[in-house]
Amino acid sequence: MILALAIIADVVPARQRGKYSGIMGAVFAVSSVAGPLLGGFFTDGPGWRWAFWMNIPLGILAIVSAIFFLKLPKRAFSKPKIDFPGMIVLALAATSLVLFTTWGGTTYDWNSPIIIGLIVATVVFAVLFVFIESRAAEPVIPLKLFTNRNFNLTTAAGLITGVAMFGALAYMPTYLQMVTGVGATDAGLLMIPMMGALLVASIGSGQIVSRTGKYKLIPIVGMFVTALGLFLLSTLTATTAIPIMCLYLAVMGLGLGMSMQILVLVVQNSFPRAIVGTATSSNNFFRQIGSSLGAAIVGSLFVTRLTDILASSLPAGSTGDGGTNSLTPAIVNALPDAARSVIVNAYNDALTPIFLLMVPLVLVAAVLLMFVQEKPLATRIEKTDAEKVDGEKADGDTDATAAASGDDEMSLSRELLDESLSTGANPTAEPVLSGRTGSIRVTD
């Protein structure tokens, strides 16, 4: 998906890029709905392994489509110097970060040697990464990106968006199964309002940006709407009607659709074409880190809260040998009403307050975006130096054309000067011919 966004930036002017980015956001929304739906269908039907097998024909179709339909501009190719040390250290830092946020407080205590070691490893690898990048010939994430204010602000906002979006998406389908008693496929269908709103908002905001050239206000409003959606989700109870749940999900989808792709456009519009792909991928990397952190942190808090609530509500050992992990929707729905009610209410009380904790975080993102500098969107593709040279060679009569144009401008300037002198506009003016530009200037 990142490469697709980079390709769009390479062939579509920034002013028109909004509507294409909106379509990309719509594709993401459709995929996010189709994925859980197909996953639920395979789980209920032929088996969960087909959720992985199905990706093989889809991958082949994508490769064939790229080979036959993707047409890119030709340019001189130079072999890149791949930053292997930077890539390895960055992967180690990201892995350590995700692991300690996932395991901390659940699998291991926060003061356990493993968690402390992962925290130390995260810091050490992050510092080492900065050291390597400052000396790399072609760094995987150039440090000069962080000297751009728009990049820093939108990257921070994108990270927060990832935390909010995937913190909610990771557990909402299971929550819907637990609370409403529906199957996996139906739970996927109940997520359609969220993704449908995201689709409409993404396409609509992209069209607005392309027509008006203004983009700063839309993601700010989107963040406030996302915060509203999270607040509404925090008010859910085990007895909330399904249409109300779907409405709250749609509100959150509307906010996410107004902000996700526009943030990418802001980043792309802040850098020259030569590094726009690097800037796009770097921005998305931190958004993916936010997505992983969102799922990990929400999961850690949720499991801790659910364990504590069930421990105070159910007799010891009633959840089985697997603890809370053994409480699948199918098992819970098969329990007697009294036991099921206790577990469903515990699930609700453990999850929904976490949504409220994310509201201030999203509001911080809205405030950050208020400081974005709204630069004019380019209306044409910036040419690289190599392309400019090729263009000049292709147009052999460039100099002759320029000379002819200069002669015409000089003749016109003389006529205007003669007319102004004949009408007494400036009788003391003296025409001076500029040989460098082929134009006339008037001096007293």
N, C-alpha and C positions, 0 to 999 in steps of 0.2 A: 504493500500500500504506500510506503514511503517513496519507493522508486517511482510509482505512478504519479505522486504529487510532484516529485522532482522533474519528471518528464513534462508534465503540464507547465511547470514554471519555465521550462526550456523552450517551449514552442508557443505559449499563449501569453500575451501582454498582461501585466498585473491588473489593469482595469477590467479586462474580460475574464480574469482568472477566478473571480468570485463565484460566478455561476458554475464553473467547472468544479471548483472545490465543493460547492453545494451538492453537486451530483455525486461526488465522492463520498460526502457525508451521508447521502441517501443510500448509496450502495452499502456503506457500513451499517446503516440502520436495518436494511433488508436482510443483510447477512446475519446480524445479531438476532433477528427474529427467526430466520430460517434455521440457524444453527441449533438453538434449543428445541425448536419444533421437530426437526429431523432426529436430533438426539433422543428426544422423548419417544418418537415413533419407533426408532430402532431398539430402544430399551424395552418398550412394551411389546415389540414384535420380534423380528428376526434375531435380535441380540445386540448388546452395546458395542461389540467389536466393529460392527458395520459403521459406527460413527467415525471410525478411523479409515476403514477401507474406502469409504465414499470419496475421500479426498484425493485418491489416486486418479480417477478419471477427471475430476475437476482440475487438478494440477496439469494433466496432459492437455486439456482444453485450453487452459491459460497459456501454456507454452506455445501451442500451435497458433493461437490467436496473435501472440506477440510476434511470431516469426513472419506471418503473412500480412498482418494489418498495421503493425507499428512502423511508421515512417519517421525517422529522425533526421535532422539537418546534418550534413556531412561536415566534418571539421578535422583538422590535423590531430593525429593520435600520438600521445607520448606515454610511454610505459610508466605507470605510477609507482611510487615507492610506498609499499604497504607498511603501515605502522603496526607490525605484529606485537611488539612489546606493549604498546599502548592498549591494543585491543585485549590482550590477555589480562593485563592488570585491571582494566576497566571491568571486564567480566568477573574477575575475582572480587572486586569491590562491590559490584552490584549483587552478586550472589551472597556475599557475607551480610550485606544490608537486609536482603529479603529473608534470609534464614533466621537472623536474630529477631526480626520483627514477627516472623511466623512462629518460631519455637518459644520465644520468650513468654513466660507466664502460663504456658500450656504444656508443651512437651517437657520443658526444663524450667526450673525456677530462674528468675531474673539474676540472682546472685550465683548461679551455677558456673563452674569453670568454662563450660562450652559457650554459654551466652556471652560471658565477659570476653572470652577469646574471640568470638565473632565480632563483637563491638570494636575491640582493638584492631582486628584484621581489617574491618571496614575503614577505620581512620587511617591506618598505615597504607593500605592499598590506594586510598584516595589521594594521600599526599604524594605517594610514589607516582601515581598517574599524572599529577600536575607537573612533577619534575620531568617525567619522560616527555610529555607533550611540549614542554617549553624548549626541548632540544631536538624534537623530531623534525625531519625534513618536510614530511607531509603528515601532520598529526591527524588522528582519527576525529578528534574534537579540537579544533584550533582554539587556543586560549584567547585569541583576539576577538572571538565571537562575544565574549563576556564583557568587552568594552562597549558594546552596543546596548543602549538603555532599553530599546524596544525588545531586543532578544531576551534580556534578563527578566523583564516584566512579564512578557508573554510565556516564557518558559516556566516561571514560577506559577503563573495562573494555569498553565496547561498541566503541570504536576498536580495542582490542587484539583483540577477537573478530573484527572485520572483517579485520584483518591476517592472523590465523591461518586463518580460514575460506577466504577468497578466495586467499590465498597458496597454499593446498593445492588448492582447486578449480580454479584456473586452469590447472594443469599436470598434474593427476592423469589426466584422460582421455587426453591425449597420451602420458603416461608408460605408461599401460596398453596403448595401441596399440603403442608402441615395444617394450616388454618382452615382452608376451604375443603380439604379432603379430595381434591381432584387429582388425576393422574399426571404423569410427567408431560404428556403431550398437551393436555389442557392447560397446565401451568405455563407452558410456552406460549399458548394462544393468549393467555391473560397478559402477557408482556407486550402484545401488539400495540395497545394504545400508547405506550411509552415510545416505542420505536417508530410508530406512525407519526406521532407529534415531532419526534426528532427529524424524521424524513422531511416533513412539510417545512419545519423551521429552517433546516439546513438549506434546502433549495430556495426558499423564500428569501432568506438573508443574503444568500449568494447573488440572487437577482437584484436585490436592492443595492448591494455594493457595486455591482457592475453598472447599474444605471446612474447612480448618484456619485460614485467615487468616494463616498464617505463610509468609514468602517469602524470608527472608534466607539460609537455609542452602542452598537448592536451587541458586542460581547459583554459590555458592562450590564446592559439590561438582562442579557442571558444569565449572567451570574446571579443576579437578584432573583430571577425566576427559578433558577436551580435551587437557591437557598429556600425559596418558598415551597418548592416541591419536597425537599428534604424535611422541612418542618411539618408539612402535611403528612408525610409518611411516618413521622414520629408519633402522630396521634392515632395511628391504626390500633385497633383492638381485635381480639379473636372473634368478635361479633360484628365487625364492620362489614357492610354489604359489599359484594364483589364490584358492582358498578362504581362505588365510591373509591375502592382501591385502584381501579383502572383509571379513574379521573386523576387521582393523585400522581399516579405513574406518568400520565400524559403531561401533567404540569412540569414534572422534572425533565421529561424528554424534550419538551418545548424549550426549556432553558439550555439544555445541553446542545441542542441543534443550533441555537443562536450563537454559540460561543466556540464550539470545537474547531470547525474549519476556518473560521475567520482569524483565529489566533495563528494558524499556519500561514495565512495570507499576509498578516502583519509581519511575520518573520521574513518571508520571501521578499517583501517589498522593502525591507531594511538593508538588504545586502546586494552587491553586484551579482550579475548572472553567473560569473565564474565560480562563486562559492555558495550559490543559493541551494544547491543540493546538499552540501555539507551542513548548512544552517538548518535546513528542513529536517534532516535525519537527526541532528543533535537535539533539536527541539522535541522531536518525537521520542527520542530516547528517554528524556526526563519525564515525558508524559507516561511512557510505559513503566518507568520506575514508580511513578505515582499510582498507576493501575495496580502494580504488584504490591505496593505498600498498602493501598486501600483495601485490597482483598485480604492481605495478611493481618493488618491491624484490626480491621472489623472482625475477621475470623477469630483472632486471639481474644479480643474483648468479649465477643459473643460466646465463645466456648466457656470462658471463665465465668461469665454471668450465668449462663445456662446451668453449669455444674453447680454453682452455689444455690441457685433457686431450686433446682431439683433436689439437692441434698437436704434442703429445709422443708420440702413439700412431700417427698416420697420416702418410703422406708429404704434402708440401706440395701443395695443389691437388686433393687427392683428394676433398674435400667439394664440389667444383664452384665455379662463379663466385659463387654466392650464399652461400658459406660455410656456417655452421651453419643458416641460414635455408632452405637447399635440402634439408635432411635431413628430409623429410616421412616419416611412417610408411610410406606406400606405397613410396617410393623405398628406404628402409632395408630393408623386408621383401623387396624384390626383389634385394638384394645377395647375393653368395656368403656362405656361413655364416661364414667367417673374418672378412670385413670387417664383416658384420652384428654379430657377437659383440663386436667392438671398439667399435663405435658404441653398441650397446645398453648395454654395461658403462659406457661413458663417460657416457651419459645418466643412468644410475642413480647413478653416483658424483658427478655434478654436482648432482643434485636432492635426493636423500635427506638429505645432511648439513644442508641448509638447514632441514628440518623440525626437526632437533635444536636449531638456533639459536633457533627460535621458542618452545621449551619454557620457558625462563626468563621470556620476555615474558608468556606466559599465566599463569605462577605469580605474577607481579607483579599481574596482574589479580585473581587469587584473593585476594591479600593486601589489595588495595584494597577489595574487596567486604566484607571482614571489618569494615570501619569504617562500613558503611552503617547508618544508624539505622532500625530496623524500626518504622515507624509503623502504627497500626491501620488496616486497610482499611475504607473507608467502606461502609456497608450500604445507603445510599440516595444518590440524585443530589442534589448541592448545587444549590439554586436561585439564580439570579442575582437582582439587585435588581429588575429589570424583571418577572421572573416572580413574585416575591413580591408586588409591587404588584398585578399582574393577579389573583393568587390571592385577595388581600384584597378586591378589588372584586367578584370572582365570588361570594364568600361574604358576602352582605349581612347575614346574621344572626350574624356572628362575635362581635360585642360581646354580643349577647343570650345566645348560647351560653356565652360566658365568664362572664357574670354568673350564669347559672343554675348553672354548674359551681361558681362561688365560693360561692353560697348553700348548695349541697349539702355542700361541704367544711366550711363554717362550722358547719352543723347537726351534722355528724358529729363535729367537733372539740368542740362543746359537750357532746355525749353522752359522749364519752370523758373529758372533764374532769370532768363530774358523777360519772361512775362512779369515777374515781380519787379524787375528794374524799370520796365516800361510803365508800370502803374504807380511808380514812386514809392514802393514799399520800403526801400532802403537805398536811396540814391548814392550813398557813400560806400556801399558794399563793393567789395572787390572779389571776383571769382578766383578761387585757387583750386587747381586740378591736382588731385591726388593720384600719382602714378601707381601707387601700391594697390589701391582698391578700385581704381577706375571710377571714382565718384567725385562730386564737386562739393566743396565746403565754402561757406561765405565768411569772410573776415572783415572787420571794420578797418 
